[in-house]
Amino acid sequence: MGRSASKSNKTEKKVFRVFSNSEPDNTKITKETEKDIGTIFKKGVVKMTVSIPKQTLVPGEVLPITLEIDNTSKRSATCIRAELHQRSDFYCQNTPITVYSNHHRIESKRLAKNQKDINIESQTQGLEKLEVKIPYVLPPTVKCPIIENRYYLSVELVTATSLNNTLYCEFDIIMVPKRNREDSSSSSSIPSASPAIHRAESLPPPYSSATRTASSAPPTYEESTTKPFSIEFR
């Protein structure tokens, strides 16, 4: 073959690993944030504590969100908002002898959103709850050299101020396939007992109860030392 033909038929293989956290994590996660709202004339500090019951989710679940609001500012807190986002990164590297290029593409989209009007007045505290419905069909969280797919939950608190009026916090969400949990629950169940085996089937056949004949009797000591012998098995 020619040199150009051999180059065109050359194939290079590369092994890469995919990391996915498929184990359920039921640990409660809490984050805090605060802001001195307003711009030139500050209106005071608003503090927000957000908690979710777990970080690992499956498609179709409902994620409850709890917000504790401590408003020491001069303005009211008027709205809470939660959004679930998906970000996918695609990487392609080309490394010839003289040229190195790296191509990176990002795709982001909002999957779910829920908001609620509230009224936490100045110098008061309040407890608010919100839910986000996870879509039924979603690819799992993965990370490898060419693809990274991740999810995150954003939570916002809006105050009655024209500028610098929003508190923000973010949670990483791990999405696992629904079948993983079904398989783990089925594997943890007790296996069914094997069918009983009758003793008569498991034991070897009994020895013959017929009376031994003279030919099957073992030789005496004198016979074994004076002449050859043979034993017949029946």
N, C-alpha and C positions, 0 to 999 in steps of 0.2 A: 504493500500500500504506500501511497505517497505521503509526504509529510503533512500536507493540508488535510488529507482524508483522515489520518490518524488523530489529528487534533480535534476534528469535528466529532469524532466518535468517543472522545474521552469523557468519562463521567466521574464526578467527584461526589462522594457521599460524606455526610457529616451527621453525627448523632448528637441530639440535644435532648435535654430533660424538661419535662413540664411539671411545675409545682402547683398543686391544688390542695387546699386545706379542706378535706372532706369530713373531718370529724366535727360533730356538733359542739359548739361552745356556748354554754348557757350562763356565762359570767356577765353580770350586770356592768355596764360601762357608763361612766359619768364624766361630763366635761363642764367646766365653768368658764365664763367670759364676762367681762364688764367693760363699760365705756362711759366716758364723760361726754354726754351728748351735747350737740350744738357746735358752733364754729368759733366765731370771735367772742361772742357772749355765751359762755358755757351755762348749761341748764342743770348740771348735776350728774351724778353717777347712777347708772342702772346696771344691776347685776343679774345674770341669768345662769341657772344651773340646769343642764339638760341630761337626762338619763334614758337609756334604752335597755331592755332586759337581756339582750344577747346580741352578738355580732354576726354569727353564722345563721343564714336564712336559706329557705328553699322557695322556689317559685310558688306563688299562690298564697303565701302567708300574709297576715296582717301584723305590722310592726307598731306597737304602742310606744308613744313618746311622752315623757313627763317633763314639764318645765316648771321650775321654781323661780319666781321673779321677785326681786327685791328692788323696789323703785324708790330711791332717795333723791330723785331729780325733781325739777319743777314742772315736768310734763308727764302726761299719762302714757302708758304702754297700750297700744291700740290693736295690734295684730300679731299673730304668730303664724309661721309658714314653714312647711317641711317639704323637701323634694328629694327623690331618689334619682341619681345620675349614673350613667354608664360611660366609661372611657375605654377605648380600644386603641392600642399603639401597635403599629406594624413596622418592622425593621427589615431592611434589605441591605446587605453589605456586599460590595464588589472590590476584591483586592488583587488586581493584576500586578505585574512586576513594577510598573512605573506609575500607575494611577490608583489612588484609593478614593472610593466614594461611599457615602453612607446615606441611604434614603430612609426617611422617617415620616410616616403618615399617622395622623391622629384623627379619630372619629369620636365625637362626644354627643350625647343626647340625654334628654330628660325622660325618665320612664314613668314617674308618678309624682303627683303633687297634691297637697292638701293644705288649706289654710283656714284660720278661724279668727273672727273678730273678738277682741277682748277689751276690757276696760280696767286696767290696773292703775289707779289714780296715784297722784304724787304722794310720796311719803307713806306708801302702803306696800304690802306684800301679797302675793297671790300664787296659787297652784293651778296650772292649766295642763290639759291632756289633749293629745292629738294622735291620729292614726294614719298610717300610710299603707295602702294596699299594694303588695308586690305583684307584678304581672305573672301570669301562669306559665309563660314560655320565656325562658332566659338561658343563655349559655352560662356555664359555671365560671368562677374566678380561676384564671390560669396565668402563669408567668413562665415564659421560655425565651430563648434568644431572639426569636422572630415575632412572637405575638405576646402581648400582655393585655389581659382583659380584667378590669377591676370596676368596683362599684363603690359609691360613697353617698352618704346621707347628709344633706345640708339642712340646718335649722336656723331660722331667723326670727328675731323679735323686733318689731317696728314701733317706734315712739312718735309722739305728736310733735315732731320737730322737722323743720324744712330741710336742713342739711345735717350730715353726720348723725343720722337718726336710727341706724340699724345695727343690732348685735348679731353676730354670726358665729356658728361653730359647725364642725364637720366630723363625721364618723366614717371610718372605713368599714365596708360591709363585705363579707365573704359569702358568695352565692355557691351553693352545692346542689347537685342534681337530687331530685326527690327520690329516685330509686336507691340512692345510697342509704338513706334512713330506713327504707323498707327492707333492704337486704340485711342491714344490721339487726333489725328487730326480728327477722325470720331466723337469722343465724343464732340469736340468743335463746330461741325457744328450745324446749327439751325435745330431743328426737324421740320418735315413737319406738317402742320396744320391739325387738326382733321376734318373729313368731317362735313359739315354743317348739322344741324338738323332743319328740317322744323318746323315752329311754330305750325302747326296743329298737328304734332306728339308729341311735347313736352308738350302741354297743355292738361288738363283733359277734358273729354267729357263735352259739355255744358249741363246746367240744362234743364229739360223738359219745353217746352214753353206751355204745356197744361194748361187750366184754372183750378185753384184749386177747388175741390169739397167741399161741406159743411162738410163732415166727416173729412177732413184734416185740417180744420180751428182750431186754438187754442181755448180753452175754455175761457169763460168770467170770470171776477173776482168773480161774484156771484156763477157761476157753480163750480169753483175751491174751494170755501169755504163751499159749502153746500153738494156736493156729489162727490164720486170718479169718475175719468175719465180716458180715455186712448187715446193715440195719435197713429195713424196708419201711418207708413212710407211706401211709395210706390216707 
